[in-house]
Amino acid sequence: MNVADAITFATEALRTAGTPEQARDAKVLLAHSLGKQKTFLIAYPEFELTDEQQDRFSTVIARRAGREPLQHILGRQEFYGRDFRVSPDVLIPRPETEAIVELAVSFLADRPEPRFLDIGTGSGCIAVSVAAELPTARGLATDISPAALAVARENAETHGVADRITFTEADLFGPAGDAEFDLIASNPPYIPLEEFRGLEPEVREFEPRSALTDEGDGLAMIREIVSRAPQNLKPGGRLLVEIGFGQSESVASMIDTSMWSGHAFHNDLQGIPRILEATLISL
């Protein structure tokens, strides 16, 4: 079997299985199986696969046909210009979450030694990206999953920021105590239970359920974060929280104007309000 035949075979197998973007996944997984870049597939369509390479390719195609996420098979996902290791223990980083990093970096850039808190860090994509972009920044990152924290620590080591982020097994604010941060960020589980049940198998069956839904209306964690954040923000500090489709009005009602000087919602590429940005009143 040569490269061209392998792509045709895999694309059809994935189409039969009902996965999205079959041709893209077939090419990505073939390049992965060969240990080559995708450009190799274009340059050498007649390249003959060895028996070992064919077996390896068949195995990963079968996994993808079983609806296992591409990122789990590859073991990585690109986020904010960096590769992050991912596993079934962490939420796969999404492009919309990059907006949190962009807003955080913009807000913290002028501060000499900014401190931030990342609640529910998962793979560490937010905390690691912020620390990597801001060499003087230091952060506390919490998660209730020891397995997720192991992945986050590995990503911090890979990107050279492990000495500036403290990863702690804790729920929400964890050991923050009365510490004050310039910024608090979170991508909490905001998918309502009813919506979770209708998600694609790649998400519903393979990503950590506790990182996706609060088993209720999707607002429980957001409500608690918005309520407790003022205790751990410096005056004029910033809160950034990712929210779900149709939640902006409910989230806006959580903002106590006696504590917050203002808030805004930032839309994702589909025009959906996705990021809550709120500023604590300055004393």
C-alpha positions as CSV (number, residue, x, y, z in Angstrom):
1,M,0.0,0.0,0.0
2,N,1.4,3.4,-1.0
3,V,0.7,6.8,0.5
4,A,-2.1,7.7,-2.0
5,D,-3.8,4.3,-1.5
6,A,-3.6,4.6,2.3
7,I,-5.2,8.0,2.3
8,T,-8.1,6.8,0.1
9,F,-8.6,3.7,2.3
10,A,-8.6,5.7,5.6
11,T,-10.8,8.5,4.3
12,E,-13.4,6.0,3.3
13,A,-13.2,4.1,6.6
14,L,-13.7,7.3,8.5
15,R,-16.5,8.4,6.3
16,T,-18.3,5.1,7.0
17,A,-17.7,5.6,10.7
18,G,-19.3,9.0,10.5
19,T,-16.4,11.1,11.8
20,P,-16.0,14.7,10.6
21,E,-13.2,15.9,8.4
22,Q,-12.2,12.4,7.2
23,A,-9.6,13.4,4.6
24,R,-7.8,15.8,7.0
25,D,-7.7,13.2,9.8
26,A,-6.5,10.5,7.4
27,K,-3.6,12.6,6.3
28,V,-2.7,13.7,9.8
29,L,-2.7,10.2,11.1
30,L,-0.8,8.8,8.2
31,A,1.9,11.4,8.7
32,H,1.9,10.6,12.4
33,S,2.2,6.9,11.6
34,L,5.1,7.5,9.3
35,G,6.9,10.0,11.6
36,K,6.8,12.5,8.8
37,Q,5.3,15.9,8.1
38,K,2.2,16.2,6.0
39,T,4.2,17.7,3.2
40,F,5.9,14.3,2.8
41,L,2.5,12.9,1.7
42,I,2.2,15.4,-1.0
43,A,5.7,15.0,-2.3
44,Y,5.8,11.2,-2.2
45,P,2.3,9.8,-3.0
46,E,3.9,6.6,-4.4
47,F,5.9,5.9,-1.2
48,E,5.3,2.3,-0.1
49,L,4.4,1.7,3.5
50,T,6.2,-1.1,5.3
51,D,4.1,-3.8,7.0
52,E,4.9,-2.2,10.4
53,Q,3.8,1.2,9.1
54,Q,0.6,-0.2,7.7
55,D,-0.2,-1.9,11.0
56,R,0.4,1.3,12.9
57,F,-1.7,3.3,10.5
58,S,-4.6,0.7,10.6
59,T,-4.5,0.9,14.4
60,V,-4.8,4.6,14.7
61,I,-7.5,4.8,12.0
62,A,-9.5,2.2,13.9
63,R,-9.2,4.3,17.0
64,R,-10.4,7.4,15.2
65,A,-13.2,5.4,13.6
66,G,-14.2,4.5,17.2
67,R,-14.6,8.3,17.7
68,E,-11.6,8.7,19.8
69,P,-10.5,12.4,19.5
70,L,-7.6,13.0,17.1
71,Q,-5.8,14.9,19.8
72,H,-5.8,11.9,22.1
73,I,-4.4,9.7,19.4
74,L,-1.6,12.3,18.7
75,G,-1.2,13.1,22.3
76,R,-1.0,16.8,21.7
77,Q,-2.9,19.9,20.7
78,E,-1.7,23.3,19.5
79,F,-2.8,26.3,21.6
80,Y,-1.8,29.9,21.4
81,G,1.2,29.0,19.2
82,R,2.5,26.2,21.4
83,D,2.1,22.4,21.4
84,F,0.4,21.0,24.6
85,R,0.4,17.4,25.7
86,V,-3.2,16.2,26.2
87,S,-4.6,13.0,27.5
88,P,-8.1,11.7,28.4
89,D,-7.5,13.3,31.9
90,V,-7.8,16.9,30.5
91,L,-10.1,18.9,28.4
92,I,-8.7,19.4,24.9
93,P,-7.7,23.1,24.5
94,R,-10.1,24.9,22.2
95,P,-9.4,27.9,20.0
96,E,-12.0,30.0,21.8
97,T,-10.1,29.7,25.0
98,E,-7.2,31.5,23.4
99,A,-9.1,34.7,23.9
100,I,-8.7,34.4,27.7
101,V,-4.9,34.3,27.2
102,E,-5.0,37.2,24.8
103,L,-7.0,39.3,27.2
104,A,-4.9,38.3,30.2
105,V,-1.7,39.1,28.6
106,S,-3.0,42.5,27.4
107,F,-4.2,43.4,30.9
108,L,-1.1,42.1,32.8
109,A,1.6,43.3,30.3
110,D,2.2,46.7,32.1
111,R,2.5,45.2,35.6
112,P,6.1,44.6,36.7
113,E,5.5,41.3,38.5
114,P,1.9,40.3,37.9
115,R,0.2,37.4,39.8
116,F,-2.6,35.4,38.4
117,L,-4.9,32.5,39.4
118,D,-6.0,29.9,36.9
119,I,-9.0,27.9,38.3
120,G,-9.5,24.4,36.9
121,T,-6.3,24.5,34.9
122,G,-6.7,21.1,33.2
123,S,-3.8,20.8,30.7
124,G,-2.4,24.1,32.0
125,C,-2.9,25.8,28.6
126,I,-4.1,29.1,30.1
127,A,-1.6,29.3,32.9
128,V,1.4,28.1,30.9
129,S,0.6,30.4,27.9
130,V,0.2,33.5,30.2
131,A,3.5,32.7,32.0
132,A,5.3,32.0,28.7
133,E,4.1,35.3,27.2
134,L,5.0,37.3,30.4
135,P,8.4,36.4,31.8
136,T,7.8,38.1,35.1
137,A,4.4,36.7,35.7
138,R,3.8,34.1,38.5
139,G,0.7,32.0,38.8
140,L,-1.3,29.6,41.0
141,A,-3.2,26.9,39.1
142,T,-5.7,24.7,40.7
143,D,-7.5,21.5,39.7
144,I,-9.3,18.7,41.5
145,S,-7.7,16.1,39.3
146,P,-4.2,14.8,40.2
147,A,-3.9,13.3,36.7
148,A,-4.8,16.6,35.1
149,L,-2.2,18.4,37.2
150,A,0.5,15.9,36.1
151,V,-0.2,16.8,32.5
152,A,-0.2,20.5,33.4
153,R,3.1,20.3,35.1
154,E,4.6,18.4,32.2
155,N,3.4,21.2,29.8
156,A,4.9,23.8,32.2
157,E,8.2,22.0,32.1
158,T,8.1,21.7,28.3
159,H,7.6,25.4,27.9
160,G,10.1,26.5,30.6
161,V,7.7,28.1,33.1
162,A,7.4,25.4,35.8
163,D,9.4,27.6,38.2
164,R,6.8,30.3,38.0
165,I,3.5,28.4,38.3
166,T,2.4,26.6,41.5
167,F,0.1,23.7,40.6
168,T,-2.2,22.6,43.5
169,E,-4.8,19.9,43.8
170,A,-7.8,21.8,45.0
171,D,-11.4,22.8,44.2
172,L,-11.8,26.3,42.7
173,F,-9.7,28.8,44.7
174,G,-7.9,26.2,46.7
175,P,-5.1,27.5,48.9
176,A,-5.5,31.1,47.7
177,G,-6.6,32.1,51.2
178,D,-6.6,35.9,51.4
179,A,-3.9,36.2,48.6
180,E,-4.6,38.9,46.1
181,F,-4.1,38.4,42.4
182,D,-4.0,40.9,39.5
183,L,-6.1,38.5,37.5
184,I,-8.2,35.4,37.9
185,A,-9.0,33.3,34.9
186,S,-11.1,30.1,34.4
187,N,-12.6,27.8,31.8
188,P,-15.1,26.1,34.2
189,P,-17.5,23.2,33.3
190,Y,-20.4,25.3,31.8
191,I,-22.3,22.8,29.6
192,P,-25.8,22.1,30.9
193,L,-26.5,18.4,31.6
194,E,-29.2,18.2,28.9
195,E,-26.8,19.7,26.3
196,F,-24.0,17.4,27.5
197,R,-26.1,14.3,26.6
198,G,-26.3,15.5,23.0
199,L,-22.7,16.2,22.5
200,E,-20.6,14.4,19.8
201,P,-19.1,11.1,21.0
202,E,-15.6,12.5,20.8
203,V,-16.5,14.9,23.6
204,R,-19.1,13.1,25.6
205,E,-17.3,9.7,25.8
206,F,-13.7,10.6,25.8
207,E,-13.1,14.0,27.6
208,P,-13.4,14.3,31.4
209,R,-17.0,14.8,32.2
210,S,-16.3,16.9,35.3
211,A,-14.5,19.4,33.1
212,L,-17.5,19.8,30.8
213,T,-20.6,19.9,32.9
214,D,-21.7,20.7,36.5
215,E,-24.5,18.1,36.1
216,G,-27.0,21.0,36.3
217,D,-27.7,24.2,34.4
218,G,-24.0,24.8,33.6
219,L,-23.9,28.0,35.8
220,A,-23.0,26.6,39.2
221,M,-19.2,27.0,38.9
222,I,-19.5,30.3,37.1
223,R,-21.8,31.6,39.9
224,E,-19.3,30.6,42.6
225,I,-16.3,32.0,40.8
226,V,-18.0,35.4,40.2
227,S,-19.1,35.5,43.8
228,R,-15.8,34.6,45.4
229,A,-13.4,36.3,43.0
230,P,-13.5,39.7,44.8
231,Q,-12.0,38.2,47.9
232,N,-8.8,37.3,45.9
233,L,-8.5,40.1,43.4
234,K,-6.5,43.3,43.9
235,P,-8.5,46.5,43.6
236,G,-8.9,47.1,39.9
237,G,-8.1,43.4,39.2
238,R,-9.6,41.5,36.3
239,L,-11.8,38.4,36.1
240,L,-11.9,36.3,32.9
241,V,-14.3,33.4,32.6
242,E,-15.3,31.3,29.6
243,I,-19.1,30.8,29.4
244,G,-21.4,28.8,27.2
245,F,-23.9,29.5,24.5
246,G,-26.9,31.5,25.7
247,Q,-25.5,32.1,29.2
248,S,-24.5,35.8,28.9
249,E,-27.7,37.2,30.3
250,S,-27.7,34.9,33.3
251,V,-24.0,35.6,33.9
252,A,-24.5,39.3,33.7
253,S,-27.1,39.1,36.4
254,M,-24.4,37.7,38.7
255,I,-22.4,40.9,38.6
256,D,-22.8,42.9,41.7
257,T,-22.3,46.5,40.7
258,S,-21.3,47.4,44.2
259,M,-18.2,45.3,43.8
260,W,-17.5,45.4,40.0
261,S,-16.8,48.6,38.2
262,G,-17.8,47.2,34.9
263,H,-18.1,44.0,32.7
264,A,-18.2,43.0,29.1
265,F,-18.6,39.9,27.0
266,H,-16.2,39.0,24.2
267,N,-17.6,37.0,21.2
268,D,-16.0,34.0,19.7
269,L,-15.6,33.6,15.9
270,Q,-19.2,32.4,15.6
271,G,-20.4,35.7,17.3
272,I,-21.3,33.9,20.5
273,P,-20.6,35.7,23.8
274,R,-17.8,33.5,25.1
275,I,-15.6,35.3,27.6
276,L,-16.8,37.3,30.6
277,E,-14.4,40.2,31.5
278,A,-15.1,42.0,34.8
279,T,-13.1,44.6,36.6
280,L,-13.1,44.9,40.4
281,I,-13.8,48.3,41.8
282,S,-10.6,50.3,42.6
283,L,-10.3,51.6,46.2
